[in-house]
Amino acid sequence: WRADARTRLARVMPITLLFMLGTAGTLWFVFGPHRGSPTRLIAAAARHGLLLESGKKEEGWFSSSWRSAKLSLRDAPGVTVEMGMLRFDHWPFVSPQVTVSQAHVRLRGEPVPLLAAITRALRVELAEVAVTDLAVIYEHRVLGRIAFDGVTVEAAGPSLLVEAERAHAGGLDWPDVRLFIEPRKDMFVIGWGGEVASARLQLSCFPPAGGAARWLLNVLHQPVRPLLGRFGWDLGEAFAGAQVAGGISLDVPDDPAEPPRGRVQFVFDGWPLGAPAGSKAVLGRSFSLLSNLVPAAYGSRWELPRVAITMPVFSLVGQGHVDLDRRPALALTAQGERVCRELGALLPPSPERDQVQRFLAAQPNRSRTSAVKPPLPARLAVQVRAGAGAGYRPEWTYRPACGLAPWAE
């Protein structure tokens, strides 16, 4: 009997041990340390300044998810992330994976501290993260609200590549936006359309200093028509050869009660001026525009209090404004004068310059006591209206003098 018992025990023992090991392995596989990985990840993220506010939690054996969760950055109160679904997959022997669905990022404030905080957060490697349905809204007290839909973010060394299916700002709308964000010491440079070194539009953002932050938009020399096409303005085939270069600078005070201060400076080449026949010698086809920039009472309008237009012959001074609402538009007026001697020196070689020189040669010598009045100066004025759907309509007023003939109608 004892021999039979030992035989049966020898047969049962391996099966029992195998069953116990299998049960322990199954329990470890289901309830092992991997079940605590979401908690450990959240704690590790908090140590890096990523604070998660959990929503409604749903737990499974190998995944945990939260609905309506929120993420904020401890060092950047202007950054908040709302997530429709946050899911942690924590399989044994596999690194945890995080999936974020329907994410909405809201940014408020100056871009430099925001971008610095976001760049630091993206460099934290806690788990493999996949994000779907990402939208970003940036709000600024000067620029208003800029929305990006269908966003993807990719790190390229110290830089970020941000692509969006569409962007909206006031009445402006852009499809297929591609931005390169590159840190440079304590500032950031954003290139639109290509890497920063080759981007035709470059926005440099400087940190607050001396009570104000500075933005500098640099427009590299490029064709006008495709540039304005991004803003919904198509000025037609007449602008096929027109070129533009220049920039806009904006100082934003730290004190919200103080208005921002800006400056606009552009050079236009090959620009069709829409003037009558006979105006080429007087107007040329290149000019520069310089103006200060001040926001109006409502956010979508910017005033140009003093516009200076420098042309080959005339220098015009005036004022204008830019509207960036549902129908972006530009309006300005400017005027200037030239006396005969200035016309004779500034006009290019042309019949018009010959006429002025003959006129000057025919004038009697005048002394300070002479009763002969000097001839009236030539006067030039322009009024410009341009905008989306309204085209480009300059209206010139010209008073010829010094032997010059009127323009043809």
C-alpha positions, 0 to 999 in steps of 0.5 A: 500500500505504501509503495502504491501511495508513493507511486501515486504521489510521485505522479501527482506532484509534478502535475500539482507543481505545474498547476501551481506555477501556471496559476502563479504565472497567470496571476502575475501575467494578469495582476503583475507589476505592469498593472501599476505602470500607469500610476508610475508613469503619471508620477514620473510625468509629475516629477517633470512638471506634466500634471494630469487631471484624471477624468472617468477611469476605466480599467482592464486587465492590460489597459487603463483609460481615462475619458475627459482627462486634462494635462497642464504644465506646472511651469507654463500656466498658459498651456492646457491640453484636453483629451477626449480619451487617454489610454495606457496599454501595459502588457507584460514584457512590453514597454507601456504605450500611451494613445491620446484621442481628440486632443485640444491644446490651448495656448495663451500668452507670449510665444517664447515661454510657451514654446520653451515649456512645450519643447521641454515637455516633448523631450521627456521620454516616459513612454511611446505616445501616439496622438490622433485628432489633435487641434491647437488654439493660440490666443493672444491679446494682440493677435486674437485667436489662431486655430490649427486643425489636424495637427501633427508634431514631430521633433527634429533634433532641437527643432519641431516640425508642426503640420496642420491641415488648416489654420484660421485667424480672423477672416484669414484661412490657410490650408496645408500649413507647415511650420518649422520651430527652431530655438536660438539661445533664448528666442525662437524662429518660426519658418513657414513652408520650409526649414527656417534657413530656406523659409520665405516667411520667418517669424522671430520671437524674442523673450520679454525684455525692458518691459516688452516682448518683440516679434519680427516677421521677415519677408524674404524677397519673393513673388508677390502674387503667391504670397498674397494668395495665402491670404486669399488675395489674387491680384491677377496676371498683372502682378506675375512679375511683381516682387516684395521684401521687407518686414514687420516688427511689433513690441508687445508691452508686458502691461496689458494697459499699454498698446503695442508698437509696430513698424512696417517696412517693405520694398516692391519691385516690378509693381504695376501701379495702375496709372495712365499712359505717360506716367512711367517716367514719373512713377517708375515701377519700384517703391518702398513703404515705411509706416508705424503700426498701431492697433485700433479700438477693435482687434482686427484693425491696424492703423498706419498713422504715418505712411511714407512711400518713397518712389524714384521721383516723388516721396509721398506721405499719408496714412492708412489702415489694414482690416483683417476681419472676414474680408481683409482689406488695405486702404491708404492715402498719400501725397507729395510735391517736387519743385522743378529743380528736384524734378530735373535731378530725379527724373530718369533719362526720358523726354519728361526730363528733357522737358523739365531741363528746357523749362529750367533753362528758359527761366529768368534768373531770379533774385531774392528781391525779384517779384517773379514768383517761382513756378508751382511744384508738381504734385502727386497723390494716390489713394489705394483700396485693395482687399479680398474680393475687391481687387486692387484699385489705386487712384492717382491725382497728378498736377504737372508742372515745370513743362511736363504734360498731363497724363493721358486719361 
